[in-house]
């Protein structure tokens, strides 16, 4: 796959016929496309959904327009262009073909993303593949589940045309199960492309964990088995989450069942969940919700059909699926098979409430899927993301309000790309003038100072509300500096767990450069942030550098600094980020933190900057750090006269 033409940003478009306008981002497949498009956006590229479908009453029908203009709107941050037609695809396939051709030409994609149509395969759906096959775009076709066109369930002539068009596409599937089935059906070679997730939206905080959870109450998802389970376990509470908008509409009058509508805010679902059950009667393509549940440490009980064993791994409770007959969308099973499945699910549910299940191992398995999804998507995006497409993004990990301004404030001010300060320990009880005092007013004051600084330098603020060492440990200097695990291990562990969760979400789509405190001076909070960052960053492979913690670094000799850094990375290289006239601006910015600044602090910041041949802030790292910083600080070409 190759990038788009010079002179414009590359463009990725997901194309759909007659389903997205109705479904939106409400199922596992479309959520996957949403996350892929977000990754394109994060790299400064254009991304959109273009769908051609039926409108109940179309204003273009009266005008006789054959290729109407799309209706554009935004859904969850993605631009959606809808071409709404007066007829359904089966009634007027020629109109659909003309509109599809016009929509593809107008979108001018560099990467076209589609998914396989259902086995019935209508002429309008086939038209999309044939039109795209004739373009110069790179073409990616997802096969999300087992309901794709295949011999024995699709008219041979239509199947032959689809197979011919698919030769122009790269075929991918979410699991080995689907990839092997596609190849066996003769549609072409197919490889696994892992699901990509919005980790921050998935992770639940303050989990209550009391509900047996069932998602998508449809016959093919095993809704009748679910209802039997709920009747058999009246002492358990159940939550059902609607997703598909298709009939039959699910209702339930059982007193222990709560029905909730679909929402993109899935963390609330997982906050309430104690266990996820997946009694599907169809061979699932993967099982996105399984990974989401396991990532939250929620045990999973599922029928082991299709790609579910790959999604769930060995730490889920897997049940042999029952034999089905009849329509695959409305499958039937025997009474004996139904009773067997219900009994197995009930047994495992009770075992989970009694403490069964290796939650840590399941969470580790889910994290491996997350890393693979990001890796697969990064490889897809990379050819389109030329260095000139956008300025690089920056994330500064600041243990406290003021650490970013004191240590790398000059770089933060000058950085021309997106920049974020993640302040970890937002709860504080220390001021420079008053010493240790009441936490609530100090925390409020320091948050206001942090917000004022970020507004001043044009950075985004991501603030955690974790207690700093003087609150976790004790309000004295002996407790605040050094690790001291034998005395403070438990309280530090809680803070580390919370930080790990936030970093996992932030680094799921890592910025181009992450700045990490070197923990010079051995402040307990700086040590904790540094160690957590290193654990997360080395898993992602993101580019990162250590900064020299100020004001502490100002009291260390240069050889002491180098020796401390050498213990963190095998081949440290220092990059001097010139301040020049920016030193005065950095000191002015630092004054935003009035509760923490006095003349001695400002003197230390200036003294440290002037230790070098030219005033500078220093970063330590490996690889292409200098060239990345140069891009981040380069003047914006678009701003040139």
C-alpha positions in Angstrom: 0.0 0.0 0.0 1.3 3.4 -0.9 0.6 6.9 0.3 -1.6 9.5 -1.4 -0.5 12.0 -3.9 1.9 14.8 -2.9 0.3 18.0 -2.0 -2.6 16.7 0.2 -3.0 14.5 3.2 -3.7 10.8 2.6 -7.3 9.8 3.0 -8.8 6.6 4.5 -12.5 5.9 3.8 -14.7 3.1 5.0 -17.4 2.5 2.4 -20.8 0.8 3.1 -24.0 0.0 1.3 -27.3 0.2 3.1 -26.4 -0.7 6.6 -24.3 2.0 8.4 -27.0 4.6 8.4 -29.1 2.2 10.4 -26.5 0.6 12.6 -23.9 3.3 13.1 -21.0 2.3 15.4 -23.0 -0.2 17.4 -21.4 -3.6 16.6 -18.0 -5.1 16.8 -17.2 -4.7 13.1 -18.1 -1.0 12.8 -16.4 -0.2 16.1 -13.2 -1.8 14.6 -13.5 0.5 11.6 -14.1 3.5 13.8 -10.9 2.7 15.8 -8.9 2.3 12.6 -10.1 5.6 11.3 -9.2 7.3 14.6 -5.7 6.0 14.2 -5.5 7.6 10.8 -6.7 10.9 12.4 -4.2 10.6 15.1 -1.5 10.6 12.5 -2.8 13.8 10.9 -4.6 12.0 8.1 -8.1 12.4 6.7 -10.6 9.7 7.6 -14.4 9.3 6.9 -17.3 6.9 6.5 -19.2 7.0 3.2 -22.4 5.1 3.0 -25.1 4.7 0.3 -28.4 3.6 1.6 -32.2 4.0 1.5 -34.0 7.0 2.9 -37.7 6.7 4.0 -38.4 9.9 2.0 -35.6 11.4 -0.1 -35.6 15.0 -1.2 -33.6 14.1 -4.2 -36.3 11.7 -5.7 -38.5 14.7 -6.6 -35.6 16.5 -8.2 -34.7 13.5 -10.3 -31.0 13.6 -9.1 -29.2 10.4 -9.9 -26.2 11.1 -7.7 -27.3 13.2 -4.7 -24.8 15.1 -2.6 -24.1 13.4 0.7 -25.4 14.5 4.1 -22.3 15.1 6.3 -22.3 14.8 10.0 -20.1 13.6 12.8 -20.4 10.5 15.0 -17.9 9.8 17.8 -15.4 12.1 16.1 -15.7 10.6 12.6 -17.1 12.4 9.6 -20.0 10.5 8.1 -21.2 11.1 4.5 -24.6 9.6 3.8 -26.0 9.2 0.3 -29.7 8.6 0.9 -31.7 7.2 -2.0 -35.5 6.8 -2.4 -35.3 3.1 -3.3 -33.9 0.0 -1.6 -31.0 -1.8 -3.3 -33.0 -4.7 -4.6 -35.5 -2.4 -6.3 -33.1 -0.1 -8.2 -29.6 -1.6 -8.3 -28.7 0.7 -11.3 -29.3 3.8 -9.2 -27.1 2.4 -6.4 -24.3 1.6 -8.9 -24.3 5.1 -10.3 -24.4 6.7 -6.8 -21.6 4.4 -5.5 -19.5 5.3 -8.5 -20.0 9.0 -7.8 -19.4 8.6 -4.1 -16.1 6.8 -4.6 -15.0 9.4 -7.1 -15.9 12.2 -4.8 -14.2 10.6 -1.8 -10.9 9.9 -3.8 -9.6 7.5 -1.1 -6.0 6.5 -0.8 -7.2 3.6 1.3 -10.6 2.1 0.8 -11.9 -0.1 3.7 -14.9 -2.4 3.1 -16.4 -5.5 4.7 -17.7 -8.6 3.0 -21.5 -8.5 2.3 -23.8 -11.2 3.7 -24.1 -14.5 1.9 -27.3 -13.4 0.1 -25.1 -10.8 -1.8 -27.2 -8.2 -3.6 -26.3 -6.4 -6.9 -25.7 -3.1 -5.2 -23.3 -4.6 -2.7 -21.4 -6.3 -5.5 -21.3 -2.9 -7.3 -19.2 -1.4 -4.5 -16.5 -4.0 -4.9 -16.4 -3.8 -8.6 -16.2 0.1 -8.6 -13.4 0.1 -6.0 -11.5 -2.6 -7.9 -11.3 -0.2 -10.8 -9.7 2.6 -8.7 -6.0 3.3 -7.8 -6.7 3.2 -4.1 -5.2 0.6 -1.8 -8.1 -1.7 -0.9 -8.7 -3.6 2.4 -11.6 -5.9 2.8 -12.6 -7.1 6.3 -14.3 -10.4 6.8 -15.8 -9.9 10.3 -17.7 -13.1 10.7 -18.7 -16.4 9.1 -21.7 -15.1 7.2 -19.7 -14.1 4.1 -20.6 -15.2 0.5 -19.5 -18.8 -0.2 -20.3 -21.8 -2.3 -23.6 -23.4 -1.4 -25.1 -20.2 0.0 -24.5 -17.6 -2.7 -25.6 -17.8 -6.4 -22.5 -19.1 -8.3 -22.5 -16.3 -10.9 -22.6 -13.6 -8.2 -20.0 -15.4 -6.2 -17.7 -15.6 -9.3 -18.0 -11.8 -9.8 -17.2 -11.1 -6.2 -14.2 -13.4 -6.2 -12.9 -11.6 -9.3 -13.3 -8.2 -7.7 -11.7 -9.4 -4.5 -8.4 -10.1 -6.3 -7.9 -6.3 -6.1 -8.3 -6.3 -2.3 -6.2 -7.4 0.7 -8.4 -9.7 2.7 -8.2 -9.7 6.4 -10.2 -11.3 9.3 -10.2 -10.9 13.1 -9.3 -14.6 13.8 -7.6 -17.6 12.3 -11.0 -19.4 12.3 -12.4 -16.8 9.8 -9.2 -16.4 7.8 -9.0 -20.1 7.1 -12.7 -20.3 6.2 -12.3 -17.5 3.7 -9.4 -19.2 2.0 -11.2 -22.5 2.0 -14.2 -20.9 0.3 -12.0 -19.8 -2.6 -12.3 -16.0 -2.1 -8.5 -15.6 -1.9 -5.7 -15.5 0.7 -6.8 -14.0 4.0 -4.7 -13.1 7.0 -5.5 -12.1 10.6 -5.8 -8.4 11.4 -6.3 -8.0 15.1 -9.1 -5.8 16.6 -8.0 -2.4 17.8 -9.6 -0.9 21.0 -10.2 2.4 22.7 -8.7 1.3 25.9 -9.5 4.5 27.8 -13.2 4.1 26.9 -13.2 0.5 28.0 -11.5 0.6 31.3 -13.9 0.9 34.2 -13.0 2.8 37.4 -14.5 2.0 40.8 -16.0 -1.3 39.6 -19.1 -2.5 41.5 -19.2 -5.8 39.8 -22.5 -7.4 40.7 -24.3 -8.2 37.4 -24.2 -11.2 35.1 -23.8 -9.5 31.8 -25.2 -10.4 28.4 -24.7 -8.3 25.3 -26.8 -8.2 22.2 -30.1 -10.1 23.0 -30.7 -11.7 19.6 -31.6 -15.3 18.7 -28.3 -16.0 17.1 -26.5 -14.7 20.2 -28.3 -17.2 22.4 -31.0 -15.0 23.9 -33.2 -18.0 24.8 -30.4 -19.6 26.7 -29.8 -16.4 28.5 -33.4 -16.2 29.6 -33.3 -19.8 30.9 -30.2 -18.9 32.9 -31.8 -15.9 34.4 -34.9 -17.9 35.4 -32.7 -20.7 36.9 -30.7 -18.2 39.0 -33.3 -15.8 40.5 -30.9 -14.8 43.2 -28.4 -13.3 40.7 -28.8 -9.9 39.0 -28.5 -9.7 35.2 -27.9 -6.8 32.9 -28.7 -7.0 29.1 -27.2 -4.5 26.7 -29.0 -3.9 23.4 -26.7 -3.3 20.5 -28.1 -4.3 17.1 -31.1 -2.1 16.1 -32.7 -5.0 14.1 -35.9 -6.8 15.2 -37.0 -8.6 17.1 -36.9 -5.9 19.8 -35.9 -7.5 23.1 -38.1 -7.0 26.2 -38.0 -8.9 29.5 -40.2 -8.9 32.5 -38.0 -11.1 34.8 -37.5 -9.2 38.0 -33.8 -10.0 38.2 -33.1 -8.7 34.6 -32.2 -5.1 33.8 -32.3 -4.1 30.1 -30.0 -1.2 29.1 -29.7 0.6 25.7 -26.5 0.6 23.8 -24.0 3.4 24.6 -20.5 4.1 23.4 -19.6 4.6 27.0 -18.9 0.9 27.6 -16.9 1.4 30.7 -20.2 1.8 32.6 -21.2 -1.7 31.4 -18.0 -3.2 32.7 -18.1 -1.2 35.9 -21.3 -3.0 36.8 -20.3 -6.5 35.5 -19.3 -9.4 37.6 -19.1 -11.9 34.8 -19.7 -11.8 31.0 -21.7 -14.7 29.4 -21.5 -15.3 25.6 -24.0 -18.1 24.8 -23.8 -17.5 21.0 -25.4 -20.0 18.7 -23.4 -18.8 15.7 -19.7 -19.2 15.1 -18.5 -15.8 16.2 -15.8 -14.2 14.1 -13.8 -13.1 17.2 -15.5 -11.8 20.3 -14.5 -8.2 20.9 -16.6 -8.0 24.1 -14.6 -10.9 25.5 -11.3 -8.9 25.3 -13.0 -5.8 26.8 -14.3 -7.8 29.7 -11.0 -9.6 30.4 -9.1 -6.3 30.2 -11.3 -5.2 33.2 -10.5 -8.4 35.0 -14.1 -9.8 34.4 -14.4 -13.5 34.0 -15.9 -14.8 30.7 -18.1 -17.8 30.2 -18.8 -18.6 26.5 -19.7 -21.1 23.9 -16.5 -22.2 22.3 -17.6 -21.6 18.7 -15.8 -19.9 15.8 -13.1 -17.4 16.9 -14.1 -17.3 20.6 -11.3 -19.6 21.8 -8.8 -17.3 20.1 -10.3 -14.2 21.7 -10.7 -15.7 25.1 -7.6 -17.8 25.5 -7.2 -20.5 28.1 -8.4 -18.5 31.1 -12.0 -18.2 30.1 -14.7 -20.8 30.9 -15.5 -22.4 27.5 -18.5 -24.6 26.9 -18.9 -26.8 23.8 -21.5 -25.1 21.6 -24.8 -26.9 20.9 -25.6 -28.2 17.4 -27.9 -25.9 15.5 -30.3 -26.3 12.6 -32.4 -24.1 10.4 -31.9 -20.4 9.6 -28.4 -19.4 10.9 -29.8 -16.0 11.9 -32.7 -17.6 13.9 -31.1 -21.0 14.8 -32.9 -23.8 16.5 -31.4 -26.3 19.0 -32.9 -29.3 20.7 -34.3 -29.2 24.2 -31.6 -31.5 25.5 -28.8 -29.3 24.0 -30.4 -26.2 25.4 -30.7 -27.8 28.9 -27.1 -28.9 28.8 -25.8 -25.4 27.9 -28.0 -23.7 30.5 -26.7 -26.1 33.2 -23.1 -25.5 32.2 -23.4 -21.7 32.2 -25.2 -21.8 35.6 -22.5 -24.0 37.1 -19.7 -21.6 35.9 -21.6 -18.5 37.0 -21.9 -19.8 40.5 -18.2 -20.8 40.5 -17.2 -17.2 39.4 -19.2 -15.7 42.3 -17.3 -18.2 44.6 -14.0 -16.8 43.3 -13.1 -19.0 40.4 -11.1 -17.7 37.5 -7.6 -16.4 36.9 -8.3 -12.7 36.3 -4.7 -11.6 36.1 -3.9 -14.2 33.4 -7.0 -13.2 31.4 -6.1 -9.6 31.7 -2.6 -10.3 30.4 -4.1 -12.2 27.5 -6.4 -9.3 26.6 -3.4 -6.9 26.7 -1.6 -9.0 24.2 -4.6 -8.6 21.8 -4.5 -4.9 22.4 -0.8 -4.7 21.5 -1.3 -6.8 18.4 -4.2 -4.6 17.2 -2.2 -1.4 17.6 0.8 -3.1 15.8 -1.3 -4.3 12.9 -3.0 -0.9 12.5 0.3 1.0 12.8 1.6 -1.1 9.9 -1.4 -0.3 7.9 -1.2 3.5 8.6 2.6 3.8 8.2 2.9 4.0 4.4 0.4 6.9 4.3 1.9 8.9 7.2 4.7 10.8 5.5 6.8 12.9 7.9 5.5 16.1 6.4 1.9 15.2 7.1 1.8 16.7 10.5 4.0 17.9 13.4 4.7 15.2 16.0 2.8 15.0 19.2 4.2 15.3 22.7 3.2 13.9 26.1 4.9 15.1 29.3 4.5 12.9 32.3 4.6 15.2 35.3 4.5 13.7 38.8 3.1 17.0 40.2 1.7 20.3 39.0 4.8 22.4 38.1 7.1 19.6 37.1 6.6 20.0 33.4 7.0 23.8 33.6 10.1 23.6 35.8 11.9 20.8 33.9 10.9 21.1 30.2 8.9 24.3 30.1 10.9 25.8 27.3 10.4 22.8 25.1 6.6 22.6 25.9 6.2 26.3 25.0 8.0 25.9 21.7 6.5 22.6 20.6 4.4 23.2 17.5 2.5 19.9 17.4 -0.2 18.6 19.8 1.1 18.6 23.4 -0.3 17.2 26.6 0.8 17.4 30.2 -0.3 14.4 32.3 -0.1 15.4 35.9 -0.2 12.4 38.1 -0.4 13.4 41.8 -3.1 16.1 41.8 -3.9 15.9 45.6 -1.4 17.9 47.6 -0.9 19.4 51.0 2.3 21.4 50.5 2.9 25.1 49.6 6.3 26.8 49.5 5.1 29.5 52.0 3.0 27.4 54.4 4.7 24.0 54.4 2.4 21.1 55.0 -1.2 22.1 55.6 -4.8 21.2 54.7 -5.1 19.1 51.5 -8.4 20.3 50.0 -7.5 24.0 49.5 -4.0 23.2 48.4 -5.1 20.7 45.9 -7.7 23.1 44.5 -5.1 25.9 44.2 -2.6 23.6 42.5 -5.1 22.4 40.0 -6.0 26.0 39.1 -2.3 26.8 38.7 -1.8 23.7 36.4 -4.8 24.8 34.2 -3.5 28.3 33.9 0.0 27.1 32.9 -1.4 24.8 30.2 -3.6 27.5 28.8 -0.7 29.8 28.7 1.6 27.5 26.7 -1.2 25.9 24.5 -1.0 22.4 26.0 -3.8 20.0 27.0 -4.0 19.0 30.6 -4.8 15.4 31.7 -4.9 15.5 35.5 -5.1 12.5 37.8 -6.3 13.0 41.4 -3.8 10.7 43.1 -2.4 11.7 46.5 1.2 12.7 46.6 3.8 11.2 48.9 3.1 13.6 51.8 -0.5 12.4 51.9 0.1 8.7 51.1 3.1 8.3 53.4 3.7 11.1 55.9 4.1 14.9 55.8 7.9 14.8 56.4 10.9 14.9 54.1 12.3 11.6 55.3 9.1 9.8 54.1 8.9 11.7 50.8 12.3 10.8 49.4 13.4 7.3 48.5 11.5 4.1 47.8 11.2 2.6 51.3 9.0 -0.3 50.2 9.2 -2.0 53.6 7.3 1.0 55.1 5.2 2.4 52.3 4.8 -0.5 49.8 1.0 -0.9 50.2 0.1 2.8 49.8 2.5 3.2 46.9 1.1 0.1 45.2 -2.4 1.5 45.1 -1.1 4.7 43.4 0.9 2.6 41.0 -2.1 0.5 40.0 -4.1 3.6 39.2 -1.3 5.1 37.2 -0.8 1.9 35.3 -4.4 1.9 34.3 -4.3 5.5 33.0 -1.0 5.0 31.2 -2.3 1.9 29.6 -5.2 3.9 28.1 -3.0 6.9 27.1 -0.3 4.7 25.5 -2.7 2.5 23.6 -2.2 5.0 20.9 1.2 6.4 21.9 2.2 10.0 21.0 5.3 10.5 18.9 7.4 11.5 21.9 6.9 10.9 25.7 9.0 12.8 28.2 9.6 10.9 31.5 11.1 12.1 34.7 14.5 10.7 35.4 13.7 10.9 39.1 16.9 12.8 39.9 16.8 13.6 43.6 14.9 10.3 44.4 11.5 11.9 45.2 9.1 9.0 45.8 6.5 10.3 43.4 9.1 10.9 40.6 10.4 7.3 41.1 6.9 5.9 40.9 6.0 7.7 37.7 9.3 6.9 36.1 9.0 3.2 36.8 5.4 3.0 35.7 6.2 4.8 32.5 9.1 2.6 31.7 7.0 -0.5 32.1 4.3 0.8 29.8 6.5 2.4 27.2 8.8 -0.6 26.6 5.7 -2.7 25.8 4.5 -0.2 23.1 7.9 0.6 21.6 7.0 4.3 21.7 9.8 6.9 21.5 10.6 8.4 24.9 13.2 10.4 26.7 14.2 11.3 30.2 14.1 14.8 31.4 16.2 16.2 34.3 13.9 16.9 37.3 14.1 20.5 38.5 14.9 22.0 40.9 16.6 18.8 42.2 18.9 18.4 39.2 20.4 21.9 39.8 22.1 20.6 42.9 23.7 17.6 41.2 27.0 17.7 39.4 27.0 16.8 35.7 28.8 13.5 36.3 26.2 12.6 38.9 23.4 13.2 36.4 25.1 11.1 33.7 25.7 8.3 36.1 22.0 8.3 37.3 20.8 8.3 33.7 23.2 5.5 32.7 21.4 3.3 35.2 18.1 3.7 33.3 19.1 3.1 29.6 22.1 1.2 28.2 23.3 3.8 25.7 22.1 7.2 26.9 22.6 10.1 24.5 21.9 13.7 25.7 20.1 16.2 23.5 20.4 19.9 24.4 17.2 21.7 23.6 18.2 25.3 23.2 16.4 27.9 25.2 18.0 31.1 24.0 15.5 34.0 24.5 13.0 31.4 25.6 14.6 31.1 29.0 12.9 34.3 30.2 9.6 33.1 28.9 10.1 29.8 30.8 10.7 31.6 34.0 7.6 33.7 33.5 5.6 30.5 32.8 6.9 28.9 35.9 5.5 31.7 38.0 2.0 30.4 37.2 2.7 28.0 40.1 2.7 30.7 42.8 2.2 28.3 45.6 5.4 26.5 44.7 7.7 29.2 43.5 10.0 31.6 45.3 13.2 33.3 44.4 15.3 30.2 45.2 13.3 28.0 42.8 13.6 30.4 39.9 17.3 30.9 40.6 17.8 27.1 40.4 15.9 26.8 37.1 18.0 29.6 35.5 21.3 28.3 37.0 20.7 24.8 35.7 19.9 26.1 32.2 23.0 28.2 32.1 25.4 25.4 33.2 25.8 24.4 29.5 27.6 26.2 26.7 24.3 27.8 25.7 21.2 27.9 27.9 19.3 24.7 27.4 17.0 22.0 28.8 18.4 18.5 28.4 16.8 15.2 27.4 18.3 11.8 27.5 17.3 9.0 25.2 18.2 6.6 22.3 17.5 6.3 18.6 16.1 9.2 16.5 15.4 11.5 19.5 17.2 14.5 18.1 15.5 14.4 14.7 12.1 14.0 16.3 12.7 17.0 18.6 13.9 19.0 15.6 10.6 18.2 13.8 8.6 19.1 16.9 10.3 22.5 17.2 10.6 23.4 13.5 8.6 26.4 12.3 5.2 25.4 10.8 5.6 25.6 7.1 1.9 26.6 6.8 2.6 29.7 8.8 5.4 30.9 6.6 4.8 34.1 4.7 
